[in-house]
Amino acid sequence: MAQHALSPEDAINFSTTTAADEKIFARMVQTGIVRDAGRKRYYLDLAAYDANIERRRRIGVIAAIAFAVTLAVLTMAFYVDGSSIILR
């Protein structure tokens, strides 16, 4: 985004420097976040990028809710009334 390659007309030449960068770049091309404009020129598809962020946010919210519900169920399942321990 720093070079404003946000459309096929603005596409830039891009090459990775490390194997880790290559893997990330390949995943972004595969998911459609980075688009190939031909002749080894690429651009960022903002709509796909925003959709990916929104999808990841939804997954995070669902995971947080599932964790909270699980914690609440476990807390209720293992709850011991403190007054019954004192009366023994």
A tleap script that builds the chain and sets N, CA, C and O, in Angstrom:
source leaprc.protein.ff14SB
mol = sequence {
  NMET ALA GLN HIE ALA LEU SER PRO GLU ASP
  ALA ILE ASN PHE SER THR THR THR ALA ALA
  ASP GLU LYS ILE PHE ALA ARG MET VAL GLN
  THR GLY ILE VAL ARG ASP ALA GLY ARG LYS
  ARG TYR TYR LEU ASP LEU ALA ALA TYR ASP
  ALA ASN ILE GLU ARG ARG ARG ARG ILE GLY
  VAL ILE ALA ALA ILE ALA PHE ALA VAL THR
  LEU ALA VAL LEU THR MET ALA PHE TYR VAL
  ASP GLY SER SER ILE ILE LEU CARG
}
set mol.1.N position { 0.826 -1.188 0.000 }
set mol.1.CA position { 0.000 0.000 0.000 }
set mol.1.C position { 0.869 1.250 0.000 }
set mol.1.O position { 0.420 2.313 -0.428 }
set mol.2.N position { 2.089 1.138 0.467 }
set mol.2.CA position { 2.955 2.312 0.526 }
set mol.2.C position { 3.229 2.872 -0.857 }
set mol.2.O position { 3.465 4.070 -1.011 }
set mol.3.N position { 3.197 2.004 -1.870 }
set mol.3.CA position { 3.441 2.474 -3.235 }
set mol.3.C position { 2.129 2.687 -3.995 }
set mol.3.O position { 2.143 2.933 -5.201 }
set mol.4.N position { 1.006 2.593 -3.296 }
set mol.4.CA position { -0.325 2.863 -3.853 }
set mol.4.C position { -0.643 1.995 -5.056 }
set mol.4.O position { -1.258 2.464 -6.014 }
set mol.5.N position { -0.235 0.745 -5.020 }
set mol.5.CA position { -0.564 -0.206 -6.084 }
set mol.5.C position { -1.915 -0.826 -5.750 }
set mol.5.O position { -1.995 -1.951 -5.257 }
set mol.6.N position { -2.972 -0.069 -6.028 }
set mol.6.CA position { -4.312 -0.482 -5.641 }
set mol.6.C position { -5.209 -0.798 -6.821 }
set mol.6.O position { -6.394 -1.072 -6.636 }
set mol.7.N position { -4.674 -0.765 -8.022 }
set mol.7.CA position { -5.441 -1.093 -9.215 }
set mol.7.C position { -4.484 -1.675 -10.251 }
set mol.7.O position { -3.270 -1.514 -10.129 }
set mol.8.N position { -5.019 -2.348 -11.268 }
set mol.8.CA position { -4.138 -2.908 -12.305 }
set mol.8.C position { -3.270 -1.843 -12.980 }
set mol.8.O position { -2.142 -2.123 -13.385 }
set mol.9.N position { -3.791 -0.639 -13.097 }
set mol.9.CA position { -3.026 0.439 -13.727 }
set mol.9.C position { -1.841 0.878 -12.869 }
set mol.9.O position { -0.830 1.345 -13.394 }
set mol.10.N position { -1.965 0.730 -11.557 }
set mol.10.CA position { -0.922 1.154 -10.625 }
set mol.10.C position { -0.025 -0.008 -10.171 }
set mol.10.O position { 0.824 0.174 -9.298 }
set mol.11.N position { -0.207 -1.198 -10.759 }
set mol.11.CA position { 0.520 -2.390 -10.333 }
set mol.11.C position { 2.032 -2.158 -10.384 }
set mol.11.O position { 2.537 -1.408 -11.220 }
set mol.12.N position { 2.728 -2.819 -9.473 }
set mol.12.CA position { 4.180 -2.658 -9.377 }
set mol.12.C position { 4.864 -4.020 -9.507 }
set mol.12.O position { 4.248 -5.060 -9.277 }
set mol.13.N position { 6.128 -3.999 -9.872 }
set mol.13.CA position { 6.947 -5.206 -9.841 }
set mol.13.C position { 7.211 -5.531 -8.384 }
set mol.13.O position { 7.472 -4.642 -7.574 }
set mol.14.N position { 7.140 -6.802 -8.060 }
set mol.14.CA position { 7.343 -7.197 -6.675 }
set mol.14.C position { 8.105 -8.503 -6.630 }
set mol.14.O position { 7.797 -9.440 -7.366 }
set mol.15.N position { 9.086 -8.559 -5.775 }
set mol.15.CA position { 9.799 -9.814 -5.536 }
set mol.15.C position { 10.076 -9.920 -4.047 }
set mol.15.O position { 10.301 -8.917 -3.370 }
set mol.16.N position { 10.057 -11.130 -3.555 }
set mol.16.CA position { 10.297 -11.361 -2.133 }
set mol.16.C position { 11.780 -11.572 -1.892 }
set mol.16.O position { 12.531 -11.900 -2.811 }
set mol.17.N position { 12.194 -11.384 -0.653 }
set mol.17.CA position { 13.611 -11.523 -0.313 }
set mol.17.C position { 13.892 -12.759 0.532 }
set mol.17.O position { 15.029 -13.227 0.575 }
set mol.18.N position { 12.880 -13.294 1.202 }
set mol.18.CA position { 13.089 -14.474 2.040 }
set mol.18.C position { 12.037 -15.531 1.727 }
set mol.18.O position { 11.020 -15.245 1.095 }
set mol.19.N position { 12.293 -16.736 2.169 }
set mol.19.CA position { 11.340 -17.829 1.964 }
set mol.19.C position { 10.037 -17.560 2.714 }
set mol.19.O position { 8.953 -17.886 2.230 }
set mol.20.N position { 10.151 -16.965 3.894 }
set mol.20.CA position { 8.954 -16.649 4.670 }
set mol.20.C position { 8.094 -15.613 3.939 }
set mol.20.O position { 6.871 -15.739 3.894 }
set mol.21.N position { 8.738 -14.592 3.369 }
set mol.21.CA position { 8.003 -13.585 2.593 }
set mol.21.C position { 7.347 -14.218 1.374 }
set mol.21.O position { 6.221 -13.869 1.018 }
set mol.22.N position { 8.043 -15.139 0.740 }
set mol.22.CA position { 7.496 -15.826 -0.439 }
set mol.22.C position { 6.248 -16.606 -0.078 }
set mol.22.O position { 5.273 -16.606 -0.830 }
set mol.23.N position { 6.269 -17.266 1.057 }
set mol.23.CA position { 5.111 -18.039 1.508 }
set mol.23.C position { 3.918 -17.123 1.789 }
set mol.23.O position { 2.795 -17.420 1.381 }
set mol.24.N position { 4.160 -16.023 2.476 }
set mol.24.CA position { 3.095 -15.059 2.776 }
set mol.24.C position { 2.538 -14.459 1.494 }
set mol.24.O position { 1.323 -14.342 1.333 }
set mol.25.N position { 3.428 -14.078 0.582 }
set mol.25.CA position { 3.002 -13.480 -0.677 }
set mol.25.C position { 2.172 -14.476 -1.488 }
set mol.25.O position { 1.137 -14.112 -2.046 }
set mol.26.N position { 2.623 -15.729 -1.555 }
set mol.26.CA position { 1.879 -16.753 -2.301 }
set mol.26.C position { 0.493 -16.955 -1.713 }
set mol.26.O position { -0.474 -17.139 -2.452 }
set mol.27.N position { 0.387 -16.921 -0.376 }
set mol.27.CA position { -0.916 -17.074 0.270 }
set mol.27.C position { -1.822 -15.883 -0.061 }
set mol.27.O position { -3.021 -16.054 -0.282 }
set mol.28.N position { -1.248 -14.685 -0.094 }
set mol.28.CA position { -2.049 -13.496 -0.422 }
set mol.28.C position { -2.514 -13.524 -1.874 }
set mol.28.O position { -3.623 -13.082 -2.175 }
set mol.29.N position { -1.684 -14.036 -2.771 }
set mol.29.CA position { -2.095 -14.172 -4.173 }
set mol.29.C position { -3.186 -15.229 -4.279 }
set mol.29.O position { -4.173 -15.039 -4.989 }
set mol.30.N position { -3.008 -16.342 -3.571 }
set mol.30.CA position { -3.976 -17.441 -3.610 }
set mol.30.C position { -5.346 -17.002 -3.100 }
set mol.30.O position { -6.368 -17.405 -3.655 }
set mol.31.N position { -5.376 -16.183 -2.053 }
set mol.31.CA position { -6.656 -15.744 -1.494 }
set mol.31.C position { -7.251 -14.553 -2.243 }
set mol.31.O position { -8.387 -14.163 -1.978 }
set mol.32.N position { -6.498 -13.975 -3.173 }
set mol.32.CA position { -7.027 -12.873 -3.969 }
set mol.32.C position { -6.778 -11.502 -3.382 }
set mol.32.O position { -7.259 -10.505 -3.921 }
set mol.33.N position { -6.041 -11.429 -2.293 }
set mol.33.CA position { -5.737 -10.131 -1.697 }
set mol.33.C position { -4.761 -9.369 -2.588 }
set mol.33.O position { -4.898 -8.163 -2.795 }
set mol.34.N position { -3.782 -10.087 -3.105 }
set mol.34.CA position { -2.842 -9.508 -4.064 }
set mol.34.C position { -3.193 -10.087 -5.428 }
set mol.34.O position { -3.311 -11.303 -5.579 }
set mol.35.N position { -3.358 -9.224 -6.413 }
set mol.35.CA position { -3.754 -9.644 -7.760 }
set mol.35.C position { -2.601 -9.489 -8.742 }
set mol.35.O position { -1.796 -8.562 -8.657 }
set mol.36.N position { -2.555 -10.419 -9.662 }
set mol.36.CA position { -1.542 -10.389 -10.716 }
set mol.36.C position { -2.086 -9.550 -11.870 }
set mol.36.O position { -3.151 -9.842 -12.414 }
set mol.37.N position { -1.344 -8.507 -12.236 }
set mol.37.CA position { -1.756 -7.641 -13.340 }
set mol.37.C position { -1.007 -8.007 -14.628 }
set mol.37.O position { -1.121 -7.301 -15.629 }
set mol.38.N position { -0.249 -9.098 -14.606 }
set mol.38.CA position { 0.511 -9.531 -15.776 }
set mol.38.C position { 1.929 -8.971 -15.740 }
set mol.38.O position { 2.193 -7.967 -15.078 }
set mol.39.N position { 2.819 -9.615 -16.444 }
set mol.39.CA position { 4.229 -9.208 -16.542 }
set mol.39.C position { 4.881 -9.042 -15.163 }
set mol.39.O position { 5.662 -8.117 -14.944 }
set mol.40.N position { 4.548 -9.951 -14.240 }
set mol.40.CA position { 5.100 -9.951 -12.879 }
set mol.40.C position { 4.833 -8.641 -12.130 }
set mol.40.O position { 5.646 -8.197 -11.319 }
set mol.41.N position { 3.700 -8.047 -12.414 }
set mol.41.CA position { 3.277 -6.833 -11.723 }
set mol.41.C position { 2.050 -7.184 -10.892 }
set mol.41.O position { 1.160 -7.907 -11.338 }
set mol.42.N position { 2.024 -6.653 -9.671 }
set mol.42.CA position { 0.965 -7.000 -8.723 }
set mol.42.C position { 0.377 -5.749 -8.084 }
set mol.42.O position { 1.010 -4.695 -8.018 }
set mol.43.N position { -0.865 -5.907 -7.616 }
set mol.43.CA position { -1.517 -4.818 -6.891 }
set mol.43.C position { -2.378 -5.394 -5.773 }
set mol.43.O position { -2.757 -6.565 -5.812 }
set mol.44.N position { -2.680 -4.573 -4.786 }
set mol.44.CA position { -3.491 -4.963 -3.641 }
set mol.44.C position { -4.956 -4.706 -3.946 }
set mol.44.O position { -5.339 -3.596 -4.316 }
set mol.45.N position { -5.771 -5.740 -3.788 }
set mol.45.CA position { -7.218 -5.607 -3.966 }
set mol.45.C position { -7.806 -5.243 -2.601 }
set mol.45.O position { -7.941 -6.100 -1.729 }
set mol.46.N position { -8.151 -3.970 -2.424 }
set mol.46.CA position { -8.623 -3.492 -1.116 }
set mol.46.C position { -9.910 -4.169 -0.664 }
set mol.46.O position { -10.085 -4.435 0.525 }
set mol.47.N position { -10.809 -4.451 -1.599 }
set mol.47.CA position { -12.065 -5.117 -1.219 }
set mol.47.C position { -11.776 -6.509 -0.664 }
set mol.47.O position { -12.354 -6.904 0.349 }
set mol.48.N position { -10.895 -7.247 -1.312 }
set mol.48.CA position { -10.530 -8.584 -0.828 }
set mol.48.C position { -9.781 -8.486 0.496 }
set mol.48.O position { -9.980 -9.314 1.384 }
set mol.49.N position { -8.927 -7.486 0.634 }
set mol.49.CA position { -8.178 -7.276 1.870 }
set mol.49.C position { -9.130 -6.977 3.026 }
set mol.49.O position { -9.001 -7.560 4.103 }
set mol.50.N position { -10.085 -6.072 2.807 }
set mol.50.CA position { -11.064 -5.738 3.843 }
set mol.50.C position { -11.935 -6.938 4.196 }
set mol.50.O position { -12.242 -7.155 5.368 }
set mol.51.N position { -12.339 -7.726 3.183 }
set mol.51.CA position { -13.150 -8.918 3.427 }
set mol.51.C position { -12.376 -9.932 4.256 }
set mol.51.O position { -12.950 -10.587 5.126 }
set mol.52.N position { -11.083 -10.067 3.996 }
set mol.52.CA position { -10.248 -10.992 4.755 }
set mol.52.C position { -10.125 -10.547 6.208 }
set mol.52.O position { -10.200 -11.372 7.118 }
set mol.53.N position { -9.939 -9.265 6.426 }
set mol.53.CA position { -9.858 -8.739 7.795 }
set mol.53.C position { -11.177 -8.963 8.525 }
set mol.53.O position { -11.180 -9.367 9.687 }
set mol.54.N position { -12.287 -8.707 7.861 }
set mol.54.CA position { -13.606 -8.891 8.473 }
set mol.54.C position { -13.836 -10.362 8.809 }
set mol.54.O position { -14.374 -10.667 9.873 }
set mol.55.N position { -13.442 -11.277 7.929 }
set mol.55.CA position { -13.595 -12.708 8.173 }
set mol.55.C position { -12.777 -13.127 9.396 }
set mol.55.O position { -13.260 -13.878 10.244 }
set mol.56.N position { -11.547 -12.642 9.483 }
set mol.56.CA position { -10.696 -12.980 10.620 }
set mol.56.C position { -11.247 -12.396 11.921 }
set mol.56.O position { -11.139 -13.017 12.978 }
set mol.57.N position { -11.836 -11.209 11.842 }
set mol.57.CA position { -12.436 -10.594 13.032 }
set mol.57.C position { -13.632 -11.427 13.518 }
set mol.57.O position { -13.792 -11.665 14.715 }
set mol.58.N position { -14.462 -11.860 12.572 }
set mol.58.CA position { -15.619 -12.682 12.940 }
set mol.58.C position { -15.178 -13.986 13.595 }
set mol.58.O position { -15.771 -14.414 14.585 }
set mol.59.N position { -14.154 -14.614 13.053 }
set mol.59.CA position { -13.638 -15.854 13.642 }
set mol.59.C position { -13.138 -15.595 15.060 }
set mol.59.O position { -13.367 -16.405 15.958 }
set mol.60.N position { -12.460 -14.475 15.262 }
set mol.60.CA position { -11.976 -14.121 16.596 }
set mol.60.C position { -13.105 -13.899 17.582 }
set mol.60.O position { -13.017 -14.331 18.732 }
set mol.61.N position { -14.156 -13.239 17.155 }
set mol.61.CA position { -15.310 -12.989 18.025 }
set mol.61.C position { -15.983 -14.305 18.386 }
set mol.61.O position { -16.338 -14.527 19.543 }
set mol.62.N position { -16.158 -15.179 17.399 }
set mol.62.CA position { -16.785 -16.482 17.663 }
set mol.62.C position { -15.930 -17.292 18.636 }
set mol.62.O position { -16.460 -17.931 19.544 }
set mol.63.N position { -14.623 -17.269 18.452 }
set mol.63.CA position { -13.725 -18.007 19.359 }
set mol.63.C position { -13.801 -17.436 20.773 }
set mol.63.O position { -13.817 -18.193 21.743 }
set mol.64.N position { -13.846 -16.118 20.898 }
set mol.64.CA position { -13.934 -15.492 22.217 }
set mol.64.C position { -15.253 -15.844 22.908 }
set mol.64.O position { -15.271 -16.111 24.110 }
set mol.65.N position { -16.336 -15.846 22.166 }
set mol.65.CA position { -17.640 -16.209 22.742 }
set mol.65.C position { -17.630 -17.673 23.171 }
set mol.65.O position { -18.100 -18.007 24.258 }
set mol.66.N position { -17.098 -18.544 22.320 }
set mol.66.CA position { -17.034 -19.972 22.656 }
set mol.66.C position { -16.193 -20.187 23.913 }
set mol.66.O position { -16.555 -20.986 24.777 }
set mol.67.N position { -15.076 -19.476 24.014 }
set mol.67.CA position { -14.225 -19.590 25.209 }
set mol.67.C position { -14.974 -19.120 26.449 }
set mol.67.O position { -14.920 -19.780 27.486 }
set mol.68.N position { -15.670 -17.995 26.358 }
set mol.68.CA position { -16.401 -17.453 27.498 }
set mol.68.C position { -17.517 -18.397 27.941 }
set mol.68.O position { -17.718 -18.600 29.139 }
set mol.69.N position { -18.232 -18.967 26.996 }
set mol.69.CA position { -19.315 -19.903 27.335 }
set mol.69.C position { -18.732 -21.162 27.978 }
set mol.69.O position { -19.266 -21.661 28.969 }
set mol.70.N position { -17.644 -21.670 27.417 }
set mol.70.CA position { -17.002 -22.854 27.986 }
set mol.70.C position { -16.528 -22.578 29.406 }
set mol.70.O position { -16.717 -23.405 30.298 }
set mol.71.N position { -15.922 -21.433 29.615 }
set mol.71.CA position { -15.457 -21.057 30.952 }
set mol.71.C position { -16.630 -20.951 31.927 }
set mol.71.O position { -16.531 -21.394 33.071 }
set mol.72.N position { -17.731 -20.368 31.477 }
set mol.72.CA position { -18.906 -20.245 32.342 }
set mol.72.C position { -19.481 -21.616 32.689 }
set mol.72.O position { -19.855 -21.858 33.836 }
set mol.73.N position { -19.554 -22.503 31.716 }
set mol.73.CA position { -20.091 -23.850 31.966 }
set mol.73.C position { -19.180 -24.609 32.924 }
set mol.73.O position { -19.663 -25.259 33.851 }
set mol.74.N position { -17.873 -24.535 32.712 }
set mol.74.CA position { -16.942 -25.221 33.612 }
set mol.74.C position { -17.009 -24.646 35.023 }
set mol.74.O position { -16.942 -25.385 36.005 }
set mol.75.N position { -17.141 -23.333 35.119 }
set mol.75.CA position { -17.252 -22.699 36.429 }
set mol.75.C position { -18.497 -23.188 37.150 }
set mol.75.O position { -18.439 -23.497 38.341 }
set mol.76.N position { -19.616 -23.264 36.451 }
set mol.76.CA position { -20.852 -23.738 37.071 }
set mol.76.C position { -20.766 -25.227 37.406 }
set mol.76.O position { -21.302 -25.656 38.427 }
set mol.77.N position { -20.113 -26.007 36.580 }
set mol.77.CA position { -20.020 -27.449 36.803 }
set mol.77.C position { -19.180 -27.769 38.030 }
set mol.77.O position { -19.473 -28.724 38.749 }
set mol.78.N position { -18.145 -26.986 38.275 }
set mol.78.CA position { -17.254 -27.260 39.393 }
set mol.78.C position { -17.494 -26.339 40.597 }
set mol.78.O position { -16.688 -26.299 41.527 }
set mol.79.N position { -18.584 -25.618 40.569 }
set mol.79.CA position { -18.888 -24.694 41.660 }
set mol.79.C position { -19.221 -25.483 42.932 }
set mol.79.O position { -19.989 -26.445 42.904 }
set mol.80.N position { -18.634 -25.056 44.021 }
set mol.80.CA position { -18.909 -25.674 45.327 }
set mol.80.C position { -19.384 -24.558 46.240 }
set mol.80.O position { -18.716 -23.533 46.379 }
set mol.81.N position { -20.518 -24.756 46.850 }
set mol.81.CA position { -21.044 -23.743 47.756 }
set mol.81.C position { -20.173 -23.698 49.007 }
set mol.81.O position { -20.045 -24.700 49.711 }
set mol.82.N position { -19.578 -22.551 49.286 }
set mol.82.CA position { -18.657 -22.394 50.396 }
set mol.82.C position { -19.283 -22.654 51.755 }
set mol.82.O position { -18.587 -23.114 52.660 }
set mol.83.N position { -20.582 -22.374 51.937 }
set mol.83.CA position { -21.210 -22.542 53.237 }
set mol.83.C position { -21.346 -24.008 53.613 }
set mol.83.O position { -21.314 -24.332 54.800 }
set mol.84.N position { -21.494 -24.893 52.659 }
set mol.84.CA position { -21.630 -26.314 52.990 }
set mol.84.C position { -20.319 -26.887 53.486 }
set mol.84.O position { -20.340 -27.859 54.241 }
set mol.85.N position { -19.183 -26.337 53.101 }
set mol.85.CA position { -17.886 -26.803 53.568 }
set mol.85.C position { -17.706 -26.412 55.040 }
set mol.85.O position { -17.157 -27.189 55.822 }
set mol.86.N position { -18.160 -25.230 55.415 }
set mol.86.CA position { -17.997 -24.738 56.787 }
set mol.86.C position { -18.859 -25.550 57.754 }
set mol.86.O position { -18.442 -25.792 58.887 }
set mol.87.N position { -20.040 -25.970 57.336 }
set mol.87.CA position { -20.972 -26.675 58.219 }
set mol.87.C position { -20.562 -28.112 58.471 }
set mol.87.O position { -21.128 -28.739 59.367 }
set mol.88.N position { -19.636 -28.659 57.755 }
set mol.88.CA position { -19.249 -30.064 57.950 }
set mol.88.C position { -18.582 -30.272 59.213 }
set mol.88.O position { -18.194 -31.397 59.528 }
savepdb mol mol.pdb
quit
